Amino acid sequence: MKIAIGSGKGGTGKTTLSIGLALALAKTGVQVQLLDCDVEEPNDHLFLKTIGKISRSVDVFTPEIDADLCTICGECSRFCQFNALAAIPNSEVLIFHEMCHGCGGCKIICPQKAVREIPRQVGMIKTSQAENLDFSYGLLNIGEAMATPVIKALKELADPSKTVIFDAPPGTACSFVETVLDTDYCILVTEPTPFGLFDLKIAVRVVKKINIPFGVVINRSDIGNKSVTNFCKYNDIPILLEIPFDRNVAVAYSKGISIIDTDKKYAGLFLEMLQKLKV
């Protein structure tokens, strides 16, 4: 089973739930794989005691122009929808590598066959073992604009024989969509505040659009108001779990201690929550 854990906004408790659920399953002997897909700011590893780290590069193919063949006809730059190529008449074709999406269209359309593709590193994937579970996270290189190539490469590691938990990036942009695609269920973590409700509504529309079954976990459920609860009930969205505010959990989190190691009851609550998933 592939479970994505996301949130419409940051700071709602998405990582708390991802780590807690993965460790709770691992302690029962279930084969678990945790993939931290927040490649711009991965932090799951801060809560895990990892061993046997392996790193590999994530590359995308970007164009290189053969000046001897290129006639600067401009077909490549006109084709590129991301303005990664600029044909300067009587001069050269400029390439802006960070804007290239690696589609390969410029190579196909070039009448002179002057375009070739070369690999360019955009990030890394780091894999290790941690507390009876397989763990990997992606890390986007500083200055890179696109997180999706790293997320795609990370998702290729998903083992269908295991329960795979994807810790998605916050928000609802391309990186979130890429993470949630092809999963069996999406757990949306939110908080009972106006900001939490506003961003939850956006996240709900996204997962509905890509047709992924989902439910909601309300973190710090005893603060704020009942607007999130009312929204879920009105729209027939299952509330899988409510986690009350606990200062001890917050303090432990700041020290890199998981919620289930802070309060043992949460391991059981997370496992009970899984029984509510309708896939």
C-alpha positions in Angstrom: 0.0 0.0 0.0 1.3 3.5 -0.9 0.2 6.3 1.5 1.0 9.9 0.8 0.9 12.3 3.8 0.5 15.9 2.7 -0.8 19.3 3.9 -2.1 22.4 2.3 0.4 24.5 4.3 3.6 23.9 6.2 3.8 23.5 10.0 0.7 21.4 10.4 2.4 18.2 11.6 2.9 16.3 8.4 6.4 15.1 9.3 5.2 14.3 12.9 2.6 12.0 11.4 4.8 10.5 8.7 7.6 9.6 11.2 5.2 8.4 13.8 3.2 6.2 11.5 6.3 4.6 9.9 7.9 3.8 13.2 4.6 2.5 14.6 4.3 0.1 11.7 7.9 -1.0 11.9 7.6 -1.8 15.6 4.8 -4.3 14.8 7.1 -6.1 12.2 5.4 -4.7 9.1 7.8 -4.1 6.2 7.9 -0.3 5.9 9.5 2.1 3.5 9.6 5.8 4.3 10.4 8.3 1.4 10.8 11.9 2.3 9.7 13.7 -0.9 10.1 17.2 0.5 13.3 17.5 -1.5 13.8 21.2 -1.0 13.9 20.8 2.8 13.9 17.2 3.8 14.0 16.6 7.6 12.7 13.1 8.3 16.3 11.9 8.8 16.7 14.2 11.8 14.3 11.9 13.7 15.8 8.6 12.7 19.0 6.8 13.6 20.2 5.8 10.2 23.0 3.4 9.1 24.5 2.3 5.8 24.0 5.5 3.9 24.1 5.3 0.1 24.0 8.3 -2.2 23.3 8.6 -5.9 23.0 11.5 -8.3 19.8 12.6 -10.0 20.4 13.9 -13.5 18.3 15.5 -16.1 19.2 15.8 -19.8 19.7 19.3 -21.1 20.6 20.5 -24.6 24.0 21.3 -26.0 24.4 23.0 -29.4 26.9 21.8 -32.0 28.1 25.2 -33.3 29.4 23.6 -36.5 26.0 22.3 -37.5 23.7 25.0 -36.0 22.4 27.6 -38.5 20.7 29.6 -35.8 17.3 29.1 -37.5 15.5 29.6 -34.2 13.3 26.5 -34.4 14.5 25.3 -31.1 13.9 28.6 -29.2 10.4 29.0 -30.8 9.5 25.4 -29.7 10.6 25.8 -26.1 7.7 26.9 -23.9 10.0 27.6 -21.0 12.3 30.0 -22.7 15.3 27.9 -22.0 16.8 28.6 -25.5 17.3 32.0 -27.1 18.5 32.2 -30.7 20.6 35.3 -31.3 20.7 36.1 -35.1 24.2 36.0 -36.6 25.6 35.0 -33.2 24.6 31.9 -31.3 21.9 30.0 -29.4 22.0 30.7 -25.7 21.0 27.9 -23.2 19.5 28.6 -19.8 20.0 25.2 -18.2 18.0 25.9 -15.0 14.9 26.7 -17.1 15.1 23.5 -19.1 12.5 20.9 -18.3 14.4 18.1 -20.2 11.6 17.3 -22.6 14.0 16.7 -25.5 11.7 18.6 -28.0 14.5 20.9 -29.2 16.6 17.9 -30.2 13.7 16.4 -32.2 12.7 19.6 -33.9 16.1 20.8 -34.9 16.4 20.5 -38.8 20.2 20.4 -38.7 20.4 17.8 -35.9 22.7 20.2 -34.1 21.2 19.5 -30.6 22.5 16.8 -28.4 21.5 16.1 -24.8 24.0 16.0 -21.9 23.3 14.9 -18.3 23.2 17.6 -15.6 23.0 16.9 -11.9 20.0 18.5 -10.2 20.0 16.7 -6.9 20.8 13.6 -4.8 19.0 10.6 -3.3 20.2 9.3 0.0 19.2 5.8 1.2 19.7 4.1 4.5 18.3 1.8 7.1 16.6 3.2 10.2 14.9 1.4 13.1 13.5 -1.6 11.1 12.5 0.4 8.1 13.9 1.4 4.7 14.4 5.1 4.4 15.3 7.4 1.5 15.1 11.1 0.9 15.8 13.4 -2.0 17.8 16.6 -1.8 17.5 19.2 -4.5 20.7 21.1 -5.4 20.8 24.7 -4.3 19.6 27.1 -7.0 17.6 24.5 -8.9 14.0 25.5 -9.7 12.4 22.1 -10.4 11.9 19.6 -7.6 9.9 17.1 -9.6 12.8 15.2 -11.3 14.2 14.4 -7.9 10.8 13.3 -6.6 10.3 11.1 -9.6 13.6 9.4 -9.1 12.9 9.0 -5.4 9.5 7.4 -6.1 11.1 4.9 -8.4 12.6 3.3 -5.3 9.2 2.5 -3.9 9.0 -1.3 -3.1 5.5 -2.7 -3.9 6.0 -5.5 -1.4 6.1 -3.0 1.5 3.9 -0.4 3.0 5.3 2.8 1.5 4.8 6.2 3.2 5.5 9.3 1.1 6.1 12.4 3.2 5.0 15.0 0.7 6.2 18.6 0.4 3.9 21.2 2.0 1.5 23.1 -0.2 -0.3 22.0 -3.4 2.2 22.9 -6.1 3.8 20.6 -8.7 6.0 18.8 -6.2 3.0 17.9 -4.1 1.0 16.6 -7.1 4.0 14.5 -8.3 4.3 12.9 -4.9 0.6 12.1 -4.5 0.2 10.7 -8.1 -0.3 6.9 -8.3 -0.6 6.5 -4.5 -3.4 4.5 -2.9 -4.4 7.1 -0.3 -3.6 10.6 0.8 -3.8 11.7 4.4 -4.1 15.5 4.6 -2.8 17.0 7.9 -4.3 20.3 8.9 -4.9 22.5 11.9 -8.2 24.1 13.2 -7.3 27.7 12.2 -8.4 30.0 9.3 -5.1 29.4 7.6 -5.4 25.7 8.0 -8.9 25.6 6.6 -8.1 27.8 3.7 -5.2 25.7 2.5 -7.0 22.4 3.3 -9.8 23.4 0.9 -7.2 23.8 -1.9 -5.5 20.5 -1.1 -8.9 18.8 -1.1 -9.7 20.2 -4.6 -6.3 18.9 -5.8 -6.6 15.3 -4.6 -10.2 15.2 -5.9 -9.0 16.4 -9.3 -6.4 13.6 -9.5 -8.8 11.1 -8.1 -6.9 10.0 -5.0 -8.9 8.7 -2.0 -8.2 10.9 1.0 -9.0 11.7 4.6 -8.0 14.3 7.1 -6.0 14.4 10.4 -6.6 17.4 12.6 -3.4 18.3 14.6 -3.6 20.5 17.7 -7.3 19.8 17.5 -8.2 21.5 20.8 -7.1 25.0 19.7 -8.6 27.3 17.2 -12.2 26.7 16.2 -14.5 24.0 14.7 -14.4 25.3 11.1 -12.3 22.5 9.9 -14.4 19.9 11.5 -17.6 21.4 10.1 -16.1 21.6 6.7 -15.2 17.9 6.7 -18.6 16.9 8.0 -20.4 19.1 5.4 -18.4 17.7 2.6 -18.4 14.1 3.8 -14.6 14.0 4.3 -13.5 11.4 6.8 -11.7 12.7 9.9 -9.2 9.9 10.5 -7.6 11.2 13.7 -7.6 14.2 16.0 -4.3 15.0 17.8 -4.7 17.5 20.7 -2.0 20.0 21.5 0.7 18.7 23.8 3.7 20.9 24.8 5.7 17.8 25.6 5.3 16.5 22.0 6.4 20.0 20.7 9.5 20.1 22.9 10.4 16.5 22.0 10.0 17.4 18.3 12.4 20.3 18.6 15.0 17.8 19.9 14.4 15.3 17.1 12.3 12.8 19.1 9.3 11.3 17.4 5.8 11.5 18.8 5.5 7.8 19.5 8.7 7.9 21.6 7.3 10.8 23.5 3.9 9.3 24.2 3.4 5.6 23.6 -0.3 5.9 23.1 0.1 7.4 19.6 1.6 4.2 18.2 -1.7 2.5 18.8 -3.7 5.5 17.6 -1.8 5.6 14.3 -2.3 1.9 13.7 -6.1 2.3 14.4 -6.2 5.2 12.0 -4.9 2.9 9.2 -8.0 0.7 9.6 -10.1 3.7 8.6 -8.5 4.1 5.2 -10.9 3.2 2.4 -9.0 2.2 -0.8 
